[in-house]
Amino acid sequence: MSKVDQIKALRIKRAEEAERKASAKPKKTAKAKAAKKSEPAKSEMIVVRRGRPRVEERDKTLAATKPWRKMNMSRATWYRRQSEQKAAEQAGK
């Protein structure tokens, strides 16, 4: 058997295995269906807004208030220290 014939046979074998796996997929059980129904609807989910704040709320943002300037430090240092403080608070809980 030549190399080309071996490759063809291997491809045919892999295709047959893929067909068997596709046809042998497990069917959804009653437990899986019940779990899906228990998930909250999209209308019930909490929406977290991302992106730019509204015009009315821009003056309240950190970029507008610039608390790092009041503490006489760089913005990066201020954010780093904030994350360190949050980590310390969570570790203390």
Buried (B, 14 or more C-beta within 10 A) or exposed (E): EEEEEEEEEEEEEEEEEEEEEEEEEEEEEEEEEEEEEEEEEEEEEEEEEEEEEEEEEEEEEEEEEEEBEEEEEEEEEBEEEEEEEEEEEEEEE
